[in-house]
Amino acid sequence: MNRQNSAHVSRLALCLLAMALNGSAFAADLREVSFPASDGGTVYANLYGQGDHAVVLAHGRAFDKESWDTQAKNLVESGLLVLAIDFRGYGKSAGEGGYDAMYADVLGAVRYLRKSGVQHVSVVGASMGGGASAQASAKSNPGEIERLVLLAGVPPTEPQKLKGRKLFIVSRGDGFAPAIQKVFEQAEEPKQLKLLQGSAHAQHLFATDQGPQVMELIRNFLTAE
């Protein structure tokens, strides 16, 4: 092998090594963790990124923690630590529960992050996960959940008990839209409501042409001063 070919092979080997190292670092950025729900049972979650401002992602009925992968990576790029949970009954999460107990999975995630040293915790909940996140907010201690995004969340029964900054997002043609607008009216400030065109529901919005707009709304709300 002549010197020119040898140099080319060496450069190629270095490029492949760099790619492998970058791939390993990226893979290591996603890790699976588990923690107790606030009322017992075990919740599994995907943890992305690092930092002292974290966001819990709570999925809808037809989804799971992996369904948030694209959105989680987007939020990590904005400097957030992201914890996407599987509710009990999904994936490896286990224990007695049911819809009325799902809020405990969200609170368990929030308290896991707090015990890990995270200084600021927000929650994003979609549809079923939005209802659980709203209930978690209502039952949380003051300051535990600083910001709450309800993406076409199942309307809570006591919206006046929601804590912290709140962002409601729903399509105008979504069946939940009228009830969500009433919830917004009853919730205390600070609060925002974004009504979108169409009828796509909750996480299904990310598969529409409005997906980037929804992601930008969420990202800007979570990272605003």
C-alpha atoms as a printed R data frame, in Angstrom:
    type eleno elety resid chain resno       x      y      z
1   ATOM     1    CA   MET     A     1   0.000  0.000  0.000
2   ATOM     2    CA   ASN     A     2   1.497  3.386 -0.981
3   ATOM     3    CA   ARG     A     3   1.642  6.401  1.319
4   ATOM     4    CA   GLN     A     4  -1.329  8.120 -0.323
5   ATOM     5    CA   ASN     A     5  -3.586  5.089  0.117
6   ATOM     6    CA   SER     A     6  -2.289  4.546  3.654
7   ATOM     7    CA   ALA     A     7  -3.123  8.138  4.585
8   ATOM     8    CA   HIS     A     8  -6.598  7.777  3.070
9   ATOM     9    CA   VAL     A     9  -7.243  4.602  5.089
10  ATOM    10    CA   SER     A    10  -6.041  6.301  8.267
11  ATOM    11    CA   ARG     A    11  -8.351  9.267  7.731
12  ATOM    12    CA   LEU     A    12 -11.257  6.906  7.022
13  ATOM    13    CA   ALA     A    13 -10.528  4.945 10.214
14  ATOM    14    CA   LEU     A    14 -10.479  8.140 12.258
15  ATOM    15    CA   CYS     A    15 -13.809  9.237 10.757
16  ATOM    16    CA   LEU     A    16 -15.384  5.877 11.547
17  ATOM    17    CA   LEU     A    17 -14.038  6.016 15.105
18  ATOM    18    CA   ALA     A    18 -15.454  9.523 15.602
19  ATOM    19    CA   MET     A    19 -18.824  8.401 14.277
20  ATOM    20    CA   ALA     A    20 -18.825  5.431 16.626
21  ATOM    21    CA   LEU     A    21 -17.944  7.591 19.611
22  ATOM    22    CA   ASN     A    22 -20.645 10.111 18.746
23  ATOM    23    CA   GLY     A    23 -23.159  7.318 18.318
24  ATOM    24    CA   SER     A    24 -22.243  5.870 21.704
25  ATOM    25    CA   ALA     A    25 -22.572  9.274 23.364
26  ATOM    26    CA   PHE     A    26 -25.975  9.798 21.772
27  ATOM    27    CA   ALA     A    27 -27.169  6.339 22.834
28  ATOM    28    CA   ALA     A    28 -25.968  7.017 26.372
29  ATOM    29    CA   ASP     A    29 -28.021 10.223 26.417
30  ATOM    30    CA   LEU     A    30 -31.189  8.089 26.553
31  ATOM    31    CA   ARG     A    31 -31.495  5.811 29.560
32  ATOM    32    CA   GLU     A    32 -34.358  3.933 31.141
33  ATOM    33    CA   VAL     A    33 -35.055  4.602 34.804
34  ATOM    34    CA   SER     A    34 -37.673  3.482 37.307
35  ATOM    35    CA   PHE     A    35 -39.142  4.926 40.482
36  ATOM    36    CA   PRO     A    36 -42.168  4.432 42.753
37  ATOM    37    CA   ALA     A    37 -45.498  6.082 42.026
38  ATOM    38    CA   SER     A    38 -46.544  8.358 44.875
39  ATOM    39    CA   ASP     A    39 -49.093  5.724 46.000
40  ATOM    40    CA   GLY     A    40 -47.012  2.592 45.306
41  ATOM    41    CA   GLY     A    41 -46.271  0.528 42.214
42  ATOM    42    CA   THR     A    42 -43.345  1.059 39.874
43  ATOM    43    CA   VAL     A    43 -43.126  3.495 36.980
44  ATOM    44    CA   TYR     A    44 -40.613  3.113 34.155
45  ATOM    45    CA   ALA     A    45 -39.517  6.089 32.094
46  ATOM    46    CA   ASN     A    46 -37.067  7.232 29.434
47  ATOM    47    CA   LEU     A    47 -34.700  9.943 30.640
48  ATOM    48    CA   TYR     A    48 -33.114 12.247 28.075
49  ATOM    49    CA   GLY     A    49 -30.484 14.953 28.395
50  ATOM    50    CA   GLN     A    50 -29.266 16.727 31.491
51  ATOM    51    CA   GLY     A    51 -29.746 19.964 33.386
52  ATOM    52    CA   ASP     A    52 -31.617 21.446 36.328
53  ATOM    53    CA   HIS     A    53 -34.844 22.267 34.425
54  ATOM    54    CA   ALA     A    54 -36.795 19.090 33.705
55  ATOM    55    CA   VAL     A    55 -40.075 18.269 32.027
56  ATOM    56    CA   VAL     A    56 -42.213 15.164 32.561
57  ATOM    57    CA   LEU     A    57 -44.050 13.881 29.453
58  ATOM    58    CA   ALA     A    58 -47.301 11.986 30.120
59  ATOM    59    CA   HIS     A    59 -48.729 10.081 27.143
60  ATOM    60    CA   GLY     A    60 -52.276  9.534 25.886
61  ATOM    61    CA   ARG     A    61 -54.207  6.258 26.018
62  ATOM    62    CA   ALA     A    62 -53.120  5.015 22.575
63  ATOM    63    CA   PHE     A    63 -49.461  5.921 23.159
64  ATOM    64    CA   ASP     A    64 -46.514  5.094 25.424
65  ATOM    65    CA   LYS     A    65 -43.252  6.659 26.583
66  ATOM    66    CA   GLU     A    66 -41.526  5.896 23.266
67  ATOM    67    CA   SER     A    67 -44.151  7.959 21.431
68  ATOM    68    CA   TRP     A    68 -42.516 11.123 22.806
69  ATOM    69    CA   ASP     A    69 -39.066 10.348 21.392
70  ATOM    70    CA   THR     A    70 -38.997 13.057 18.703
71  ATOM    71    CA   GLN     A    71 -40.461 15.715 20.997
72  ATOM    72    CA   ALA     A    72 -38.136 14.714 23.846
73  ATOM    73    CA   LYS     A    73 -35.042 15.135 21.672
74  ATOM    74    CA   ASN     A    74 -36.332 18.505 20.491
75  ATOM    75    CA   LEU     A    75 -36.707 19.672 24.084
76  ATOM    76    CA   VAL     A    76 -33.246 18.366 24.986
77  ATOM    77    CA   GLU     A    77 -31.841 20.579 22.217
78  ATOM    78    CA   SER     A    78 -33.410 23.516 24.103
79  ATOM    79    CA   GLY     A    79 -31.460 22.573 27.226
80  ATOM    80    CA   LEU     A    80 -34.148 20.627 29.083
81  ATOM    81    CA   LEU     A    81 -33.894 17.339 30.939
82  ATOM    82    CA   VAL     A    82 -36.816 15.172 29.779
83  ATOM    83    CA   LEU     A    83 -38.534 12.277 31.547
84  ATOM    84    CA   ALA     A    84 -41.125 10.421 29.413
85  ATOM    85    CA   ILE     A    85 -43.128  8.013 31.562
86  ATOM    86    CA   ASP     A    86 -45.119  4.850 30.950
87  ATOM    87    CA   PHE     A    87 -48.264  4.834 33.066
88  ATOM    88    CA   ARG     A    88 -48.885  1.684 35.091
89  ATOM    89    CA   GLY     A    89 -50.322 -0.898 32.737
90  ATOM    90    CA   TYR     A    90 -48.037  0.252 29.896
91  ATOM    91    CA   GLY     A    91 -44.648 -1.271 29.129
92  ATOM    92    CA   LYS     A    92 -42.906 -2.453 32.297
93  ATOM    93    CA   SER     A    93 -44.720 -0.048 34.647
94  ATOM    94    CA   ALA     A    94 -46.699 -2.126 37.114
95  ATOM    95    CA   GLY     A    95 -48.898 -1.984 40.195
96  ATOM    96    CA   GLU     A    96 -52.501 -1.369 41.087
97  ATOM    97    CA   GLY     A    97 -53.868  1.775 39.563
98  ATOM    98    CA   GLY     A    98 -56.558  2.759 37.106
99  ATOM    99    CA   TYR     A    99 -57.387  6.176 35.685
100 ATOM   100    CA   ASP     A   100 -58.120  7.803 39.046
101 ATOM   101    CA   ALA     A   101 -54.651  6.843 40.274
102 ATOM   102    CA   MET     A   102 -52.676  7.930 37.204
103 ATOM   103    CA   TYR     A   103 -51.898 11.286 38.775
104 ATOM   104    CA   ALA     A   104 -49.699  9.368 41.251
105 ATOM   105    CA   ASP     A   105 -47.479  8.204 38.383
106 ATOM   106    CA   VAL     A   106 -46.975 11.826 37.332
107 ATOM   107    CA   LEU     A   107 -46.283 12.945 40.902
108 ATOM   108    CA   GLY     A   108 -43.884 10.034 41.299
109 ATOM   109    CA   ALA     A   109 -41.978 11.298 38.254
110 ATOM   110    CA   VAL     A   110 -41.918 14.865 39.563
111 ATOM   111    CA   ARG     A   111 -40.649 13.753 42.980
112 ATOM   112    CA   TYR     A   112 -38.065 11.431 41.439
113 ATOM   113    CA   LEU     A   113 -36.627 14.415 39.575
114 ATOM   114    CA   ARG     A   114 -36.729 16.625 42.660
115 ATOM   115    CA   LYS     A   115 -34.916 13.985 44.733
116 ATOM   116    CA   SER     A   116 -32.324 13.758 41.941
117 ATOM   117    CA   GLY     A   117 -31.490 17.416 42.509
118 ATOM   118    CA   VAL     A   118 -33.467 19.024 39.689
119 ATOM   119    CA   GLN     A   119 -34.387 22.602 40.598
120 ATOM   120    CA   HIS     A   120 -37.291 23.240 38.199
121 ATOM   121    CA   VAL     A   121 -39.915 20.725 37.052
122 ATOM   122    CA   SER     A   122 -42.659 21.163 34.445
123 ATOM   123    CA   VAL     A   123 -45.201 18.659 33.125
124 ATOM   124    CA   VAL     A   124 -46.665 18.108 29.649
125 ATOM   125    CA   GLY     A   125 -49.701 15.829 29.494
126 ATOM   126    CA   ALA     A   126 -51.665 14.722 26.426
127 ATOM   127    CA   SER     A   127 -55.296 13.546 26.455
128 ATOM   128    CA   MET     A   128 -55.456 10.868 29.179
129 ATOM   129    CA   GLY     A   129 -52.025 11.956 30.350
130 ATOM   130    CA   GLY     A   130 -53.263 15.547 30.396
131 ATOM   131    CA   GLY     A   131 -56.067 14.620 32.759
132 ATOM   132    CA   ALA     A   132 -53.591 12.804 35.014
133 ATOM   133    CA   SER     A   133 -51.181 15.752 34.856
134 ATOM   134    CA   ALA     A   134 -53.927 18.220 35.780
135 ATOM   135    CA   GLN     A   135 -54.903 16.067 38.739
136 ATOM   136    CA   ALA     A   136 -51.247 15.812 39.761
137 ATOM   137    CA   SER     A   137 -50.974 19.595 39.645
138 ATOM   138    CA   ALA     A   138 -54.059 19.975 41.812
139 ATOM   139    CA   LYS     A   139 -52.711 17.488 44.374
140 ATOM   140    CA   SER     A   140 -49.095 18.673 44.279
141 ATOM   141    CA   ASN     A   141 -47.382 20.797 46.878
142 ATOM   142    CA   PRO     A   142 -46.941 24.468 45.940
143 ATOM   143    CA   GLY     A   143 -43.934 24.853 43.649
144 ATOM   144    CA   GLU     A   144 -43.539 21.154 42.861
145 ATOM   145    CA   ILE     A   145 -44.850 21.598 39.308
146 ATOM   146    CA   GLU     A   146 -43.892 25.032 38.031
147 ATOM   147    CA   ARG     A   147 -45.391 24.875 34.518
148 ATOM   148    CA   LEU     A   148 -48.165 22.712 33.132
149 ATOM   149    CA   VAL     A   149 -48.966 22.057 29.463
150 ATOM   150    CA   LEU     A   150 -52.285 20.324 28.793
151 ATOM   151    CA   LEU     A   151 -52.412 19.084 25.216
152 ATOM   152    CA   ALA     A   152 -56.124 18.370 24.740
153 ATOM   153    CA   GLY     A   153 -56.063 16.976 28.256
154 ATOM   154    CA   VAL     A   154 -59.090 15.239 29.737
155 ATOM   155    CA   PRO     A   155 -60.810 18.180 31.496
156 ATOM   156    CA   PRO     A   156 -60.201 18.202 35.268
157 ATOM   157    CA   THR     A   157 -63.104 18.504 37.700
158 ATOM   158    CA   GLU     A   158 -61.454 21.221 39.809
159 ATOM   159    CA   PRO     A   159 -59.599 23.547 37.417
160 ATOM   160    CA   GLN     A   160 -59.328 26.265 40.052
161 ATOM   161    CA   LYS     A   161 -56.855 24.027 41.916
162 ATOM   162    CA   LEU     A   162 -54.341 23.883 39.052
163 ATOM   163    CA   LYS     A   163 -51.035 25.405 40.153
164 ATOM   164    CA   GLY     A   164 -48.259 27.324 38.429
165 ATOM   165    CA   ARG     A   165 -48.124 28.618 34.868
166 ATOM   166    CA   LYS     A   166 -50.570 26.856 32.567
167 ATOM   167    CA   LEU     A   167 -50.789 26.389 28.789
168 ATOM   168    CA   PHE     A   168 -53.868 24.768 27.241
169 ATOM   169    CA   ILE     A   169 -53.605 23.565 23.625
170 ATOM   170    CA   VAL     A   170 -56.510 22.042 21.702
171 ATOM   171    CA   SER     A   171 -57.871 21.857 18.145
172 ATOM   172    CA   ARG     A   172 -61.104 23.757 17.544
173 ATOM   173    CA   GLY     A   173 -62.716 20.591 16.168
174 ATOM   174    CA   ASP     A   174 -61.561 18.381 19.047
175 ATOM   175    CA   GLY     A   175 -64.470 16.926 21.033
176 ATOM   176    CA   PHE     A   176 -62.813 18.173 24.237
177 ATOM   177    CA   ALA     A   177 -62.519 21.771 22.976
178 ATOM   178    CA   PRO     A   178 -65.713 23.230 24.555
179 ATOM   179    CA   ALA     A   179 -64.956 21.679 27.948
180 ATOM   180    CA   ILE     A   180 -61.304 22.734 27.793
181 ATOM   181    CA   GLN     A   181 -62.302 26.329 27.102
182 ATOM   182    CA   LYS     A   182 -64.529 26.242 30.217
183 ATOM   183    CA   VAL     A   183 -61.660 24.793 32.236
184 ATOM   184    CA   PHE     A   184 -59.412 27.575 30.985
185 ATOM   185    CA   GLU     A   185 -61.938 30.195 32.082
186 ATOM   186    CA   GLN     A   186 -62.104 28.693 35.581
187 ATOM   187    CA   ALA     A   187 -58.369 28.182 36.028
188 ATOM   188    CA   GLU     A   188 -56.431 30.872 37.851
189 ATOM   189    CA   GLU     A   189 -53.743 33.057 36.295
190 ATOM   190    CA   PRO     A   190 -51.132 32.790 34.914
191 ATOM   191    CA   LYS     A   191 -52.647 30.871 31.994
192 ATOM   192    CA   GLN     A   192 -52.700 30.731 28.193
193 ATOM   193    CA   LEU     A   193 -55.040 29.067 25.688
194 ATOM   194    CA   LYS     A   194 -54.103 28.180 22.107
195 ATOM   195    CA   LEU     A   195 -56.890 27.030 19.777
196 ATOM   196    CA   LEU     A   196 -55.648 25.318 16.615
197 ATOM   197    CA   GLN     A   197 -57.398 24.735 13.311
198 ATOM   198    CA   GLY     A   198 -58.632 21.249 12.486
199 ATOM   199    CA   SER     A   199 -59.679 18.372 14.717
200 ATOM   200    CA   ALA     A   200 -56.492 16.388 15.401
201 ATOM   201    CA   HIS     A   201 -56.419 15.226 19.003
202 ATOM   202    CA   ALA     A   202 -53.533 15.639 21.451
203 ATOM   203    CA   GLN     A   203 -50.368 13.760 20.352
204 ATOM   204    CA   HIS     A   204 -51.914 13.129 16.928
205 ATOM   205    CA   LEU     A   205 -51.243 16.832 16.270
206 ATOM   206    CA   PHE     A   206 -47.539 16.061 15.902
207 ATOM   207    CA   ALA     A   207 -48.313 14.012 12.774
208 ATOM   208    CA   THR     A   208 -50.059 16.949 11.075
209 ATOM   209    CA   ASP     A   209 -48.659 20.053  9.393
210 ATOM   210    CA   GLN     A   210 -49.310 21.859 12.687
211 ATOM   211    CA   GLY     A   211 -46.836 19.640 14.499
212 ATOM   212    CA   PRO     A   212 -43.928 22.115 14.296
213 ATOM   213    CA   GLN     A   213 -46.163 24.935 15.585
214 ATOM   214    CA   VAL     A   214 -47.326 22.828 18.535
215 ATOM   215    CA   MET     A   215 -43.744 21.907 19.351
216 ATOM   216    CA   GLU     A   216 -42.680 25.546 19.201
217 ATOM   217    CA   LEU     A   217 -45.553 26.582 21.494
218 ATOM   218    CA   ILE     A   218 -44.560 23.982 24.061
219 ATOM   219    CA   ARG     A   219 -40.835 24.688 23.841
220 ATOM   220    CA   ASN     A   220 -41.258 28.461 24.133
221 ATOM   221    CA   PHE     A   221 -43.630 28.116 27.071
222 ATOM   222    CA   LEU     A   222 -41.269 25.793 28.955
223 ATOM   223    CA   THR     A   223 -38.147 27.885 28.375
224 ATOM   224    CA   ALA     A   224 -39.581 31.404 28.750
225 ATOM   225    CA   GLU     A   225 -38.224 33.512 31.582
